Amino acid sequence: MSALLTAKDLRSGYGSATDVLMGLDLEVGEGAAVGVVGANGSGKSTLLKTVAGLVPLRSGELTFGGVPLTRERADARLRRGIVLLPEGHRVMRTLSVEENLRLAAISRWPSGVKSRLDEVLPTVFDLFPVLHERRKQMAGLLSGGEQQMVSIGRALVSKPRLLLLDEPSLGLAPVVIDRIYGSLDTLRQTGLSLLVVEQSLNRLNALCDQLHILRLGEVTLSAKGGELSEDAIKNAYFGQSGTSPTVPAKEEE
């Protein structure tokens, strides 16, 4: 699997002196799903914002499809197909579902909007049939889970090659989380690459090829999805002293 996104020794942060990411390495392959787990303040959101161009990269290398991104602004990265879905289900509450989705095609104004919507909206409505049923309803009247579906749909209208998701399960009921992660698995099977951050490992285990645990801006443990022991996770997540997180060896069959 060839690399789509490659990050080497990333350092970024806010203000003039404080680094949040401190030498982070990460790779997302074409059509792969990569998960990043960490507590509040570990740098998860900063990682996604750095990749999207919303937080400046102070040092290190960041490439997408073999093209260096260091000097590219967020709008240029969006045009390359790097699309960020921020934390929380953010919608324009006084606009309808369909109007929210149409807004994501504004960069194609004026001649390309209709063709983009004709191309993508059927996919969005196939993925989330409830949005088609409620396409004329104000988005602010939807449930939290339905608003998250609108947010994902709006991201898809932007035609991503890499979708960055910041805690997509936050504040949602378990049955809704199942539906959201089911849709992400469907999207991954179409060839879309995913970089997903969460506080909990459970949902990412089934979705992701590769998992990284982030602590204080550094990756403390990496492994394939489903191959981390609880003790290894605890050590990497909380940084227990005197221990070295390891991935348990598989028993021979």
C-alpha positions, -999 to +999 in steps of 0.1 A: +000+000+000+015+033-011+016+062+013-008+091+008+001+112+038+035+111+054+045+131+085+081+130+098+093+147+130+063+171+131+065+200+155+036+225+157+017+245+183+001+277+192+016+311+200+053+317+195+070+292+218+048+263+229+050+230+209+020+207+212+033+181+187+069+172+195+086+152+168+056+131+156+059+105+129+028+091+111+018+076+078-016+070+061-017+048+031-040+050+001-074+037+011-062+030+046-078+039+080-055+051+107-066+058+143-050+080+169-060+077+205-051+100+234-064+118+264-075+155+264-044+176+258-024+149+241-023+168+207-049+149+188-068+179+174-036+198+169-024+169+147-055+171+124-053+209+123-016+208+114-023+183+085-052+205+073-031+237+074-050+254+103-020+252+127+014+262+113+041+235+110+072+247+129+095+219+117+095+185+101+082+171+068+046+167+057+038+153+023+005+144+005+006+122-026+044+129-027+039+167-027+054+187+002+027+207+021+049+228+043+042+261+024+006+254+013-023+271+030-054+254+042-074+263+011-048+247-012-048+216+009-086+214+007-084+215-031-059+186-029-085+166-011-075+170+026-109+176+044-112+181+081-144+172+100-140+192+133-150+180+167-187+182+174-216+180+149-214+215+134-241+226+111-258+258+099-288+254+122-311+278+103-305+262+069-320+230+056-301+198+054-299+202+016-287+238+019-260+227+044-248+201+019-249+226-010-227+251+009-198+226+007-198+230-031-194+268-030-158+265-040-171+253-074-191+284-079-207+293-103-204+267-131-193+236-112-218+236-083-246+216-100-223+190-114-206+184-081-239+181-063-254+158-089-223+136-085-220+135-048-255+140-032-268+105-043-238+089-025-246+110+007-282+101+006-274+064+000-251+065+030-276+083+052-312+077+039-326+098+068-310+129+053-328+124+021-361+121+040-353+153+059-335+172+033-359+202+035-359+203+073-338+229+092-306+212+104-310+227+139-340+205+144-322+173+138-308+150+165-271+152+174-265+120+154-283+133+123-264+165+125-232+145+125-244+128+094-249+162+078-214+171+088-200+140+072-221+145+041-209+180+038-173+168+040-180+143+012-193+170-011-158+185-009-146+152-026-119+142-001-090+119-007-081+120+030-109+126+055-097+139+089-122+131+117-119+147+152-138+125+177-168+117+154-184+097+183-184+126+208-217+130+226-236+104+206-256+074+217-240+040+212-265+030+185-257+062+166-220+057+170-224+022+154-242+038+125-215+065+120-187+040+122-205+017+098-207+046+073-169+052+078-162+016+070-183+019+039-164+050+028-131+033+034-142+004+012-146+029-016-109+038-014-112+069+008-083+073+033-092+081+069-073+096+098-095+094+129-088+106+164-108+095+195-104+092+233-116+056+232-099+028+214-129+005+211-144+019+180-111+023+162-100-012+167-125-026+142-121+002+117-084+009+115-054-008+099-030+010+122-034+026+156-012+051+174-014+062+210-006+098+215+007+113+248+019+149+253+025+153+216+044+121+210+034+087+197+041+063+226+029+031+210+019+019+175+003-014+164-021-029+140-058-026+148-069-051+174-034-061+185-030-040+216-032-055+251-050-035+278-018-032+299+001-019+269-026+006+262-026+017+298+012+022+299+013+041+267-019+062+274-010+072+309+028+070+307+033+047+338+068+049+350+091+020+349+073+002+322+078-002+285+046-006+264+048-037+242+025-054+217+018-089+228+031-116+205+005-137+188+003-174+198+013-198+171-016-218+158 
